[in-house]
């Protein structure tokens, strides 16, 4: 994508808005890396573990670890539902402020923790804010930006996660040398920073014009759209886009209730979004992450922390490339290639696990982990959020996106609890689990090719028009500019 093509889509207000909301997405990566790293710190184990006479040191119990890594999913689902409801009723910006308040509460519990119960509750509360962010930010990005940069901007959700993980890993690497509880309290305390910035700067974010129209506030919607487009688009272009919003919202659905996502073309969209969220989790990212971490620690000649940083840097770079390509190459080609690369690397990892350990096998395994990372980040990692945010109709975007995200969370929870045991060579099949995930990756490639509509360059209203008129999924990519000024006599979808 040309730089001029990107810069031509952003005026100052939209650039600031996307910057603030994209910054909020780093929080999840910071939190995940903070707990992954602090769990290995002696001071953390001393505070929350029990003394082991056999090892002459404090150890974190398996039950406590299961709760520490499992309870966040409860908070995530609660936050997702709450964020969707608040966002629709009171606005996207209001939900961002609520997100920050939950984050302040959760982090306060974490940094003052002296008991297992407090830190467990604190982490669950922190994930309520993460759930609200998941419900709001990708949807808000999809609704605010012009069609030619939607893939680029919505894809920042995944890239922000990767950046946060790398930054916090480096911070924890430095603080682990500090004596006492400060070694883990300092990284957790830094989780205040981004919610604080978003809370202070959130008033700069305009409300979604589409949401204002849904809530019967057309003049406010027109003003919001002008703030986001003025200076980069002509008055006629802004007015044309506004009329498209009005016309499409009038004919797509009546009330935007939950049951409507299972009617008419909305059912098709719901199934696409659920499928995207499921395949995002089952194509092997959790497996490679868990298996790779355990594998690297067994190699004495490799510094595990250095390898994590190298893999993180590669993943961030490839994710940025995917964001830039998504609005020119398209979602479907990138996601299809992504699934094929993942499948090849997973089958190779599974095969390597059946051979005897040797330096050559170790080198090949680490190489395949890097190849898998490239495959995941070039497509399914960042673009699954893009597709899930842009396929639903405007009135049902919140609820449809939330339903898909709940499936993603449930699958992620099941995998995170089962994969560590499966990749343990003594208790499970080890790297041969890669064969199973490889099959899922092949299924993801087929799902992409036959079920995912190509949305590059199309406005959300044009997508509505194509679904409303029963356009076959494989034909979306062949359709040029769509006339969305449909007569209001057209029968409403699902009626």
N, C-alpha and C positions, 0 to 999 in steps of 0.2 A: 504494500500500500504506500502511495506517495505521501510525503510529509505534508504537502499542500492540501491533499485530500483530507487528511486528519485535522490539520489546523483550521481548515475552512468550516469545520463542523462545530467548533467551540468558540463562543464568546467568553469574556472574562467571568461572567456569572456561572455559566455551565462548567467551566474549567475548575473554578473554586468549589462548586458543589460536588463534582466528581472526585476532586482531590480529598475533600473532607470525608465523604462516604467511603472512598477506597481506603483511606487511612484506618477507618474503623474495622476493616476486614483483616487487618494485621493482628488484631487482638487474639483471635482463635489460635493462630500459629504461635504467638507468644505464650499463651496459656498451656498449650499442649507440650511445647518444648520445655517450659518451666517445670512441669510436673515430671516429665520423663527424666530430666536432669537432676532435679532435687531429690528424687527418690533414691538416687545413688550416692547422695552425700551422707557422710557419717553423722553429722549433726541432726539431719532430718530423721535418720533411723534411731538416734538416741532419744529424740523427743517423742516419737510416735511408735517406736518399736518396743520389743521386749528383749530382755537380756538373755543371751544364749550362753550357757556355761560351756557348751562344747566348742563354740567358736570364740569365746571370750569377747563378745561384742554384741551390740544391740541389732536385732533383725526385725524387719517388717513382716508381720504375719501374712499368710496367704489370704485369709479371710478379709483382713484390712485392705490388702492390695486389690482384691476383687471388688470391694465396695468403692474404693478410691477411683477405680477405672470404670466402674459400672454405673454408679449413681449419677454421674454427669449426664447420661442419656435421659434420665428422668427429667432433669432440669432443662435439657435441650428440647424435649417434646413439649413441655409446659411453656417454655419461652416461645417456641414456634407457633403454637396455637394462640397464645396471648398476643404475640406480635402481629399475627394476621388479623385478629379481631380489632386491636387498637388501631392498626394502620388503616383499616377500612372505615372504621367509625370516626376516628379523630384525626386521621391524616398520617402520612409517612413521617413527617418531621416530628410530630408528637411521639410516635413510637420510638424514634431515635433517642429522644430525651428520656423516655422510660427505660430504654436499654441501658443508658449510662447510669441511671439511678440503681438499677439492679447490679451493675458492675461494681459501683462504689460499695454497695452493701456486701457483696460477695468477697471482694478483695480485702475489705476491712476485717471480715471474719478470718480470712486466710492468714494475714500478716500478724494477727494477734493470737493465733491458735496455740494452745498448750495441751490439747487433748485430741484424741482420734475423732470423737464425735463432732467437735467444732470444725476441724479441717475437712471432714467429709461433707458437712452441711455447707461450709463455705464454698467448696468446689462445685457442689450441685447448684447453689445460688448463682455462682459466676456463669454457669452454663445456661441459666435462664436468659441472661443478657446475650449470650451467643446465639440462642434460639431465636430471639427477637431480631437480631441482626440478619440471620439466615432468612427469616420471613420477609424482611423489608428491603434490604439493600439491593439484591439482584433485581427484584421487581421494580424498585425505584429507578435504578439505572436504565432498565429496559424502557421505562415510560418517559424518561427525561431526554435521552439523547437521540439525535437523528439516526435514521436507519443505516447510513453508511459507516457509522462507527459503533453500532450497538454491540457487535461481537467483541470489539476491542475493550469497551468499557465494562460490560457485564463479566468478561473474562478476568477482570482484576480481582474478583472474589477469590478465585483459586490461587492466583499469583500472590495476593496479599497473605494468604495462609503460609505459603512457602517462604516468603520473606520474613514473616514473624518467627517461623521455626528456626531459620538460620541465625537471625539476630539474637534470639533468646539463648540458643545453644552457645554462642560466643560469650554472652553475658554470664551464663552459668559456668562456663569454663574458667572465667576470671574469678567469680565469687566463691567457687568451691575451695579456694585457698584461704578464705577468711575463717578465722577461728570462731566457733560457736554458732548459734542459731542465725546469725546475720548472713551466713553463707546461703541459706535458703529463703530467709525473710526478704532480703534485698531484691532478688529476682521476682518474687511474688508481689512485692510492693510496687515494682515498676509497671504492674498491670493497671495501676491508677492512671498512667500517663495518657494513653490514647483516649479512654472514655472522658477524661477531663478536657482534652482538646476538642473532642467532638461536642461535648456539652456546651463549651464556651463559644464555639463557632457555628453551632447548629442553626442559629437564627439566620445565617446567610443562605440556607438551603430553601429554594422555592418549593411550594407544594406541587405535587403532580397535577398537571392540567387535566389529565384524564380522570383522576379521582375527584377533582373539583366539579367536573361535568357530571359525573355519576351522582354527586351529592347536590345537583341542581344549583350550581353556582357558576353560571357561564361567564359572567364578567370577570370574576376572579381567575377563572381558567384562562381566559384570553390574556389577562395581564401576566399570569405566570408564564405562558408560552412566549410572550413577547420578551420577557426578561431572559429566557433561555435561548432565544434565536436572534434577538436584535443585534445588528452589526455584522452578522454573518449571512443572513437571509434577507431578502427584500420584504417589504410590507405585503406585497401580493402573495409571496410564497408562504409567509406566516399565516395570512388569512386563509389561504387554500388548505394548509395543514389543519388549521382550527376547524374549518368546515368539514374536513374528512373525519376528525374526531367526533364532531357532533352527529354527523350522519350515521356513522358506524355504531356509536353507542346507542342511538335510537332504535336500531333494528336487530341488534345481536341477541338480546335476551331481556326478559321482563324485569326481574328483581335481583338477579345474581345470587339466588339462594343455593344452599349446598346441594340439594337434589338435582339442580339443573346441570351439574357437571356430568351427570349420567344420562343426559338426554341429547338427542340429535347429534350434531357434529361435535358437541362438547364431550360426549362419551369418547369419541375417537381421540380428541386432544388429551383427555385425562389418561387414557391408556398409553399414549405416547410418552407423557411426562412420567408416569409411574415406571414404564419400561426404562427410560433414560436414567432415572434415579436408582433403579435396581442394578442395571448393568454398570453404572459408575462404581458400585461397591464390589461387584462380584468378578470383575476382570483382573483381580490379583494384586491391587496396590497394597492392601493390608498384609497379604501373604509375603510379598517381596520385602516389605518394610520389616516385618517380624523376623522372617527367615534371614534376611540380609544382615540385620543387627546381630543376631545370634551367630551367624557364620563368620562375620568379620572379627568378632571377639575371640574366635578360636585360632586366628592366625597371628602368631607372635611377631611376625615381621611387619605387620601393618598397624598403624596407629588408628584405632577405631574412630576417634574424634575427627582426625584428619579426613578419613574416608567419608564420614557423615557430611562434613563441610563440602567436600568435592562433589558428592552426589547432589547436595542441596543447590550448589551453584549451577550445576548442569541443568537441574530441573527448573530453576528460576529462568535461566536463559531460554530454554526450549519453550516454557510456558509463555514468555514474552513474544517469542517468534509466532507461536500459535495465535496469540491475540492479534498480532499484526496481519496474519494471513487469513483469519476467519472471515473478514469482510471482503476479501478479494477471491481467494480460492474457494471459500464456502465452508459451511459446517460439515456437510455430509462427507466430502472427500477426506477432510482431515480426521474425522471420527472413524471412518472406515479404515484408513491407513493406520490410525492409532491402534485399533483393535487387532489388526493383522500383525503389527510389530509386537504387541503385547503377547499375542498367542504364540508367535515364534520363540520369543525369549522365555516364556513360561514352559513350553514343551522342552526347550533346551535345558533349562534349570532342572526340570524333572528328570531328564535323562542323565545329567551330570551327577545327580544324587544317587544314581544306581551304580556308579563306578567307584573304585577305590580312590581315596584321597591322595593327591599328588600336587606338586607346585603348578603343573599345567592345568589341572582341574580347578584349583583355587583361582588361578588367573582367569580362566574361562567363566567361572561362576561370578566373579566380581564384574567382569565385562558384561555378562548377561543382565546383571542387576542394573548397570548403567543403561544398557539398551532398553530394558523394560521402562526405566524412568523416562527416557526419550519418547518411547511409544505412548505412555500414559499422558505425559504433559503436552504432547503435540495435538492431542484431540480430546479424549474423554475427560481428562482432568479439568481443564478450564471451560470446555464448550458444553458440557452437560448442564451447567448452570445457565448458560446462554439459551439453550434450547428450551429448558424448563421455564424460563422467565418470559420468552417471547411467543410461545405457542398458544397459551390460553387466551381467551377473549378478555376484553378489558374488564367487564363487570365481574368476571369469575377468576381473574388472575390470582388474587390473594388465596382463595380457597383451593383452587386447582394446584397452585404451586405448593401450598402447605401439605396437601394430601400426598403429592409426590415426595416431598421432603420427609414426611413421616415414614414412608416405605424405606427411604434411604437410611434413616436413622436406625430403624429396626434391623435392617440387614447389616449395617455397620456394627451394631451392638452384638449381633449373633456371631459375626466373623471375628470381632476383636476378642470375644471370650473363647472361641473354639480354635482359632489359628495358632496361638502360642503353644497349646498342647499338641496340636497336629504336627507342628514343625519340630517338636522335640524328638530327636532321633530315638530316644529310649522309650518314649510313650506313644509315639505316633509314626506315621510314614515319612516324616521329614520333608525333604525337598520334593518328593514325589507327589505332594499335594499340588505341585505346579501343573501336573497333567489335568487335574480337575478344573483349576482356574483357567487353563489354556482352552478347554472346551467351552467354558463360559465366554471367553474372549472371542472365539469363533462365532458363538451365538450373537455376541454384541455386534460383530461385523455385519452379520445377516440382518439384524434388527435395524442397524443404521441404514443399510442400503435400501431396504423395503419399507421401513416404517417412519423414518425421520424426514420431515419436510425440509427442503433447502430454503432458508430464510434470509440469506445474505441480500442486502440492498433493498429489502422490502420493509415498508412501514408495518407497524402492528395492525393498522387498519386494512392494509392490503392482505395481510395474512387472514384476518377475519373474513374478508370478502371471498378468498379462495376456499376456505373451509366451508363457509356458508353456502357456496354454490357447488359443493361436492367435487372439487378438483382432486383428481387422484394424486397421491403423495409424490409419486415419481415424476409428475408433470410440473411440480412447483418450480423446479430449477429452470424449466424451459419458458416460463411465463415472464414477460417483461413487465413494464409498468402497468399497474392495474387501475382501472377507473372505479373508485370506491364511492362515487356519488350515486348510490343506488336509490331507486325510488322507494319511498317509505311505504308504498303499497306492497312491497315484497313481504312474503309471509315470514314471520319471525321464526328463528331457528328453534326447533324442538317443539313447536306448537302444533 
